[in-house]
Amino acid sequence: MGQWCGSCRSAYNCCSFATISEEGICPNVKCATEHGFDGCYDCPDLKDCRKGYYVKEYNGEQEYTAKATAMFIHKYGKEEYTRTLQKAIAVGVAYAGDFDKTGSVEAALKEIESFL
């Protein structure tokens, strides 16, 4: 995805969720920007947030990785997230699908934390 997506906060945000959202802007990105946050991970209300992508379902399955990632970054920071995700991928974790299969945001967060 990094080859064609400019990321959530760029002018070239072309993820599928952004493209189906009002004005082509993900509601989560819009909210974070309006509040002056670098990302959802800076929000004190993150744990209880039910905006946009945090309630998204694909083929009847809930998406947990995005919120678990934001919660991890909130707790440990972006640099630690990068290191932790690299460790997970190095041992064969399929990001983000394997974390979504955990069944909840809390379980996905715990799974990510297991690679600290």
C-alpha positions as CSV (number, residue, x, y, z in Angstrom):
1,M,0.0,0.0,0.0
2,G,2.9,2.4,0.7
3,Q,3.7,2.4,-3.0
4,W,0.5,4.1,-3.9
5,C,-1.0,5.6,-0.7
6,G,0.3,8.9,0.6
7,S,-0.9,8.0,4.2
8,C,-3.8,9.1,6.2
9,R,-2.7,12.6,6.7
10,S,-1.5,13.4,3.2
11,A,-3.2,15.2,0.3
12,Y,-3.0,11.8,-1.5
13,N,-5.0,9.8,0.9
14,C,-6.5,7.1,-1.2
15,C,-7.4,4.3,1.2
16,S,-10.7,2.7,0.6
17,F,-12.3,4.1,3.7
18,A,-11.3,7.7,2.8
19,T,-12.7,7.3,-0.7
20,I,-16.1,6.4,0.6
21,S,-16.2,9.1,3.2
22,E,-17.5,12.6,3.0
23,E,-15.1,14.8,1.0
24,G,-12.8,11.8,0.6
25,I,-11.5,12.4,4.1
26,C,-11.5,9.6,6.7
27,P,-13.7,10.7,9.7
28,N,-10.9,9.7,12.1
29,V,-8.3,11.8,10.3
30,K,-10.7,14.7,10.1
31,C,-11.5,14.5,13.8
32,A,-7.8,14.3,14.8
33,T,-6.9,17.2,12.5
34,E,-9.8,19.4,13.9
35,H,-8.6,18.7,17.4
36,G,-4.9,19.5,16.5
37,F,-3.8,16.0,17.2
38,D,-1.0,14.3,15.2
39,G,-3.3,11.2,15.2
40,C,-6.0,9.5,17.1
41,Y,-3.3,8.2,19.5
42,D,-3.1,11.7,21.0
43,C,-6.8,11.8,21.9
44,P,-7.7,11.4,25.6
45,D,-11.0,9.8,24.5
46,L,-9.5,7.2,22.2
47,K,-10.5,4.1,24.2
48,D,-14.2,5.0,24.0
49,C,-14.1,6.4,20.4
50,R,-16.7,5.0,18.0
51,K,-16.0,7.3,15.1
52,G,-15.4,6.3,11.5
53,Y,-12.9,3.5,11.0
54,Y,-13.3,2.3,14.6
55,V,-16.7,0.8,13.8
56,K,-15.9,-0.4,10.3
57,E,-16.8,-3.9,9.3
58,Y,-15.6,-5.9,6.3
59,N,-17.7,-8.8,5.1
60,G,-19.3,-9.0,8.6
61,E,-16.0,-8.9,10.4
62,Q,-15.0,-6.1,12.7
63,E,-11.7,-4.2,12.1
64,Y,-9.6,-4.1,15.4
65,T,-6.1,-3.3,14.3
66,A,-6.4,0.4,13.6
67,K,-7.7,1.2,17.1
68,A,-5.4,-1.2,18.8
69,T,-2.5,0.4,17.0
70,A,-3.6,3.9,18.1
71,M,-3.9,2.6,21.7
72,F,-0.5,1.1,21.5
73,I,1.0,4.3,20.2
74,H,-0.8,6.3,22.9
75,K,0.8,4.1,25.5
76,Y,4.3,3.4,24.1
77,G,4.9,6.0,21.3
78,K,5.4,5.8,17.6
79,E,9.0,4.6,17.6
80,E,8.2,1.7,19.9
81,Y,5.3,0.8,17.6
82,T,7.6,0.7,14.6
83,R,10.1,-1.6,16.4
84,T,7.3,-3.8,17.7
85,L,5.6,-4.2,14.4
86,Q,8.9,-5.0,12.7
87,K,9.4,-7.8,15.3
88,A,5.9,-9.2,14.6
89,I,6.3,-9.1,10.8
90,A,9.8,-10.7,11.1
91,V,8.3,-13.8,12.8
92,G,5.5,-14.1,10.2
93,V,2.6,-12.1,11.5
94,A,0.4,-10.9,8.7
95,Y,-0.3,-7.3,9.5
96,A,-3.2,-6.3,9.9
97,G,-5.2,-9.5,9.4
98,D,-3.7,-11.6,12.1
99,F,-4.4,-8.9,14.7
100,D,-8.0,-8.5,13.5
101,K,-8.6,-12.2,14.0
102,T,-8.1,-11.8,17.7
103,G,-11.7,-10.8,18.1
104,S,-11.5,-7.5,19.9
105,V,-9.5,-4.3,20.2
106,E,-8.3,-5.3,23.6
107,A,-7.1,-8.7,22.4
108,A,-5.4,-7.1,19.3
109,L,-3.6,-4.7,21.6
110,K,-2.5,-7.5,23.8
111,E,-1.2,-9.4,20.8
112,I,0.7,-6.4,19.6
113,E,2.2,-5.9,23.1
114,S,3.4,-9.5,23.0
115,F,6.1,-8.4,20.6
116,L,7.5,-5.6,22.8
